Structures are given as C-alpha cells and as structure tokens.
C-alpha cells in the first residue's frame, strides 16, 4: 500500500466561524457535517475542522494557546501566478491576514502566504515544474 495523506484536520476556536471562512470565503466545498466538526472534500483529500480543545483532549495532549499559531504550513497549489494572487485576495477579503504577497521565487515558482482566522499558515503556490495534486483555480 502506498502512503498518502487523506485528511488534514485543523484545531479551531470556533468550528462554525472557521467553516464559514473556508466555505464562503475560500469557496471550499463543505459536505454535510455535524455541528461539532466540518468536512471539506478537496479533490482527493479532505480538510476537517474540529474544536482545538476537543482535538487536544481526544489526542491526549495539552491544547496550544489560541495565539500560538501553527508550526505547519498547508499548501494550496494553483495553475498560475495570477491564481496565486486571486486566492490571496479571496482569503484576505474573507478575513485572513496576508503575510507575504505573491512573489517570484528563486526556484522559479510564484507564491504568497496567509494566516487563517485561527492562526494556521497557508502557502498559495504555482510551481511551473511539477503538478502537486489536482490543479484548482
């Protein structure tokens, strides 16, 4: 069996608020979910949202402080540099904080970054040298 990551679940402070950000702000397709969790089908992988404290309790660890941010970067790969700028603008309009505007990278690609409503760092990237998952514009 080949390993792959099928789902990423983010610990959030308010599931309904975070779900609205991803659903309405970024246009992620949410599937029917119970109120304590939200699921989004992302073309071969899934994004889950779950209460930060509940996630920590379930995993047997202490919950990170709400201002701790994230030590992980989630990547959203798109088909062009223009799409990078469009996704960054969409995220910002939905309440995210753009930390780096789209820019040409030394390795030949183009990317920018934003932090979502719960401090999760996202990279929006165009890599002209390889396809990383389905290209979603």
N, C-alpha and C positions, 0 to 999 in steps of 0.2 A: 504494500500500500504506500502510495506517495503522500508525504505530509503536505498539508496546506492549512492556512488559517481560514476558517469558515466564518467566524464571527468575532467581532471586537465589541466588547461591552464597556461603556463608559460610565463611571460613577458620577452622578449629577446631584445637585442640591434639590432640584425641583423637576421631577420627571415630566410633568405637563408642560412646563415652561421650555425645557430643553427639547421636547418633542415638537413643540410649535416652531422653535428655531430651525430645526432640521427639516421639518415638513414644509412649513410656509416660507421660511427664509431662504433655505437652500434648495428646496424642491425635491428632497429625498422622498421616495415613495414608502409611506408608512403602511404596514399591514395591520389588520385588526389585532389589538393587544389589550390585555387587562390594564387597568389604570396604574398599577404599581410598576409597570415596565413598558417600554416602547420598542418596537422592532421595525427595521427598515430593510427591505430587500434591495441590495445594491449590485445586481448583475453578477452573481457568482459568489458573493459574500454577504454577510449581514452585519448591520450595526444595531447594537442593543443599548438602551439607556435604562439604568437602574439606580435607585437611590444610593448615594455614596455611603451612608451609614449602614444601610441594609447589605450592600455589597461587601463591606468590610466585615460585618458580623458573619455573613454567610461564609466568607473565606477564612475566618478565624484570625483576622489582623485588626490593628487599630486603624480607624478612619483617618485619612490625611486631612489636615486642616483645609477649610474651604478656600484659603488663599494660597495653597501650596502649588497650584498649577499642575503641570504634568511633566514627567520626565520622559515621555514618549511623544514622538511626532507621528501623526496619522497623515497619510499622503493621499491626495486626490489627483490622479493623473488625467490630464486632458489632452486634446488633439492639437492644440496650437497655443502660441504665446497670447493671442487675443483672448482665447478661452480662459487662460490663467487670470488675466485682468478682469474678465467678466465675472468669474467665480469670486474673486476677491471683493469686487464691488457689491455683489449679491450678498456675500457674508457680512460685509460692513453695514449694508442697509438693513440687515436683519438683527443687528446689534453686536456683531463680533468686533473685535479690535484687530485691525490690520497692523501687524508688527513689522512687516517688510513688504513693500510694494513689489509688483512683478519686476524682474530684472534679468538681464542676460547673465548667465553663469559662466565661469572659466571653463567648465567642461563641455560647453556648447548648448546647454539647455536654457530654459527660462523658468523661473519660479518666484513665488512670493509666499508669505506666511500670514496666518491669522490665528487668534486665540478665541475659542468659542465662549459662550456665556458662563461656562464652568471652569475655564482656565485650561482647556485641552488645546494643545498646539497642533495646528494643521498646516501642512505644506501643500500648495497647489502648484503642480509642475507640468511642464511639457518637456519630454525627453525625445528629441528627434531621432535618436539612435536605437531605441527599443520600445516595444509596447509592453507596458506593465499593466496587465489586466485589461478589461474592456475599456475602450476609449469612450468616455461620456462627456458630452459638451453641455 
